[in-house]
Amino acid sequence: MPNLFRTIFAPPRDLILLLLAGWLGMALADRRARKTIIGENGFDMLAFSMLIAFAAGGRVLFLAAHWAAFSANPLSLFSLNRDLFDVLGGVAFAAIAGAIAIQRRRMPAWAALDLLAPLFAALSVGLALSHLASGAAFGKPANLPWSIELWGATRHPTQLYELMAGLIVLAVIWFWSARLRTGSGFLLWLALTAGSRLVLEGFRGDSTLLFGGVRLAQVLAWLVLAGALIGLELRQGRDQPASELPAGPPFP
């Protein structure tokens, strides 16, 4: 079954999976946004601003770092090859664009972040499916009944682990986070995502290692998890639950 899936959605067709996940995340977030002061239009403006900044910023930063390669073939700037992209740079640009949009529209920041949580959770599911289709984020060699053949070895199906974790996080965010205090939904998504990455990274076969075999992604996940848990503790007892935010008038 994984082999058939990879055949159908081999890159760049795996981008369809990310688009479908983004559509689902937007639909869920819009449904929740209608019940808040931000409104559906306000949230859509925020989400699309961040998406454009992510796509443009990641490619521009990669261009700046590898100008010689692009100058020889300028049309490669528009390639669908995701290797020609600075992911961390794209995330930084998206965060800056989101902060600017929230400030200029005077949106309640924590409420806006709560609305982004189901979108990000859905995108995580799409990313796991994309990894399964492309063979990225592959697992360590393992001889288990559920192991898969990939890159010349029998491995942990880490992409399927990632998919299951993403679906669980999405379900928790959608069905439970609205009962929490404002801002806690986003922090809960951050904590669950970091916690799942902390566990899943131990099965990965492509991790970046530091001294003594320590995995860089796990170190970062510990830091994010600690920050999210501290934030959750501080947010509890403040503001009203996200589901009780006033419904209007919405932001234009």
C-alpha positions in Angstrom: 0.0 0.0 0.0 2.7 2.6 0.8 4.4 1.8 -2.5 1.2 2.4 -4.4 0.6 5.6 -2.5 4.2 6.8 -3.4 3.5 5.9 -7.1 0.3 7.9 -7.3 1.6 10.9 -5.4 5.3 10.9 -6.4 6.8 14.5 -6.3 5.7 17.0 -7.4 2.2 15.5 -7.2 2.6 15.2 -3.4 2.0 19.0 -3.4 -1.7 18.1 -4.0 -1.7 16.5 -0.5 -0.5 19.7 1.1 -3.0 21.8 -0.8 -5.9 19.5 0.3 -4.6 19.7 3.9 -4.4 23.5 3.7 -8.0 23.6 2.3 -9.2 21.5 5.2 -7.4 23.6 7.7 -8.8 26.8 6.3 -12.3 25.4 6.3 -12.0 24.4 10.0 -10.4 27.7 11.0 -13.0 29.7 9.0 -15.8 27.9 10.8 -14.4 28.8 14.1 -13.4 32.4 13.0 -17.1 33.2 12.3 -17.8 32.9 16.0 -15.2 35.4 17.0 -14.6 39.2 16.6 -11.9 38.4 14.0 -14.4 37.0 11.5 -13.8 34.8 8.5 -12.6 37.6 6.2 -10.1 38.8 8.8 -8.7 35.4 9.3 -8.5 34.6 5.6 -6.5 37.8 5.2 -4.1 36.8 7.9 -3.6 33.2 6.7 -3.0 34.2 3.0 -0.6 37.0 4.1 1.4 34.4 6.0 1.3 31.9 3.1 2.5 34.4 0.5 5.3 35.5 2.9 6.3 31.9 3.5 6.5 31.0 -0.2 8.2 34.2 -1.3 10.5 34.6 1.7 11.8 31.0 1.6 12.6 31.2 -2.1 14.2 34.7 -1.9 16.4 33.8 1.0 17.6 30.7 -0.9 18.2 32.9 -3.9 20.3 35.3 -1.8 22.4 32.4 -0.4 22.9 30.7 -3.7 23.0 33.6 -6.1 25.6 32.0 -8.4 23.4 29.0 -9.1 20.4 31.1 -9.9 22.2 33.6 -12.1 23.2 30.8 -14.4 19.6 29.7 -14.8 17.1 32.4 -13.6 14.0 30.4 -14.6 14.9 27.9 -11.8 13.6 30.5 -9.4 10.1 29.4 -10.4 10.9 25.7 -10.2 8.7 23.4 -8.0 11.9 21.8 -6.7 11.5 22.2 -2.9 15.3 21.8 -2.5 15.5 25.3 -3.8 13.8 26.7 -0.7 14.9 28.0 2.7 12.2 26.5 5.1 13.4 28.3 8.2 13.6 31.5 6.3 10.1 31.0 5.0 8.8 30.4 8.5 10.5 33.5 9.7 8.9 35.6 6.9 5.5 34.1 7.6 5.8 34.9 11.3 6.7 38.5 10.6 3.9 38.9 8.1 1.4 37.5 10.6 2.6 39.8 13.3 2.3 42.8 11.0 -1.2 41.8 9.9 -2.4 41.3 13.4 -0.9 44.6 14.5 -2.3 46.6 11.6 -5.8 45.1 11.8 -5.6 45.4 15.6 -6.7 41.8 16.0 -6.5 40.2 19.5 -3.2 38.4 19.1 -3.9 35.3 21.2 -7.3 34.8 19.5 -5.7 35.0 16.1 -3.1 32.4 17.1 -5.9 30.1 18.3 -7.5 30.3 14.9 -4.2 29.4 13.2 -3.9 26.2 15.4 -6.3 24.0 13.4 -4.8 25.2 10.1 -1.3 24.3 11.3 -2.5 21.0 12.6 -4.1 20.1 9.3 -1.0 21.1 7.4 1.0 18.8 9.7 -1.2 15.9 8.5 -0.6 17.0 4.9 3.1 17.2 5.5 3.1 13.6 6.8 1.3 12.4 3.7 3.8 14.3 1.6 6.7 12.6 3.4 5.1 9.2 2.8 4.7 10.0 -0.9 8.3 11.3 -1.4 10.1 8.9 1.0 11.4 11.9 3.0 11.7 11.8 6.8 12.4 8.0 6.6 12.9 5.7 9.5 15.8 3.7 10.9 16.3 0.2 9.7 14.1 -2.2 11.7 12.8 -5.8 11.3 9.2 -5.4 12.5 5.9 -6.8 11.2 4.9 -3.3 10.2 8.2 -2.2 8.7 8.3 -0.9 5.1 10.8 -1.3 2.3 12.4 2.1 1.5 15.7 3.2 0.1 17.1 -0.3 0.0 16.3 -1.3 3.6 13.5 -2.4 5.8 12.6 0.6 8.0 10.3 2.0 10.6 7.4 3.6 8.8 8.0 7.0 10.4 5.8 8.8 7.9 2.9 6.7 9.1 3.8 7.4 12.7 3.9 11.1 11.8 0.5 10.8 10.1 -1.1 9.1 13.1 0.3 11.7 15.5 -0.8 14.5 13.2 -4.4 13.2 13.1 -4.5 12.9 16.9 -3.2 16.4 17.3 -5.8 17.7 14.8 -8.6 15.9 16.6 -7.5 17.3 20.0 -7.2 20.8 18.7 -10.6 20.8 17.0 -12.7 19.1 19.7 -11.0 20.3 22.9 -9.1 23.6 22.4 -12.1 25.8 22.2 -12.9 25.0 25.8 -9.6 26.5 26.9 -8.7 30.0 27.7 -7.8 32.4 24.9 -4.3 31.6 23.6 -4.2 28.1 25.1 -5.4 26.5 21.9 -2.3 27.6 20.0 0.0 26.7 22.9 -1.6 23.3 23.2 -1.0 22.7 19.5 2.6 23.8 20.0 3.1 21.5 23.0 1.5 18.5 21.3 3.5 19.0 18.1 6.8 19.4 20.0 6.0 16.3 22.1 5.2 14.1 19.2 8.3 15.3 17.4 10.3 14.5 20.5 9.1 10.9 20.3 9.0 10.4 16.6 12.6 11.7 16.1 13.9 8.6 17.9 12.7 6.4 15.0 14.1 8.6 12.3 17.0 7.6 10.1 17.9 11.0 8.7 18.3 13.1 11.8 20.9 15.8 12.3 23.2 14.6 15.1 25.1 16.8 17.6 27.8 15.7 20.0 27.3 12.2 21.6 24.6 11.3 19.1 22.1 13.8 20.5 19.5 14.7 17.9 19.2 18.4 17.1 15.4 18.1 16.4 14.9 16.6 19.9 16.8 19.4 21.6 14.7 22.0 19.8 11.5 20.0 20.6 12.4 20.0 24.3 12.8 23.8 24.3 9.5 24.4 22.4 7.7 21.9 24.6 9.0 23.6 27.8 8.1 27.1 26.5 4.6 25.9 25.4 3.9 24.3 28.8 5.0 27.4 30.7 2.8 29.5 28.4 -0.2 27.2 29.0 0.3 27.5 32.8 0.5 31.3 32.5 -2.6 31.5 30.2 -4.9 29.5 32.4 -7.0 31.7 34.5 -6.7 34.6 32.1 -9.3 35.9 29.6 -12.4 34.1 28.6 -12.5 30.8 26.7 -11.9 31.1 22.9 -15.5 29.9 22.3 -16.8 32.9 24.3 -15.1 35.6 22.3 -17.6 38.2 21.0 -18.9 37.4 17.5 -18.8 40.9 16.0 -18.4 43.2 14.4 -15.9 41.1 12.4 -12.6 42.6 11.1 -12.8 43.7 7.5 
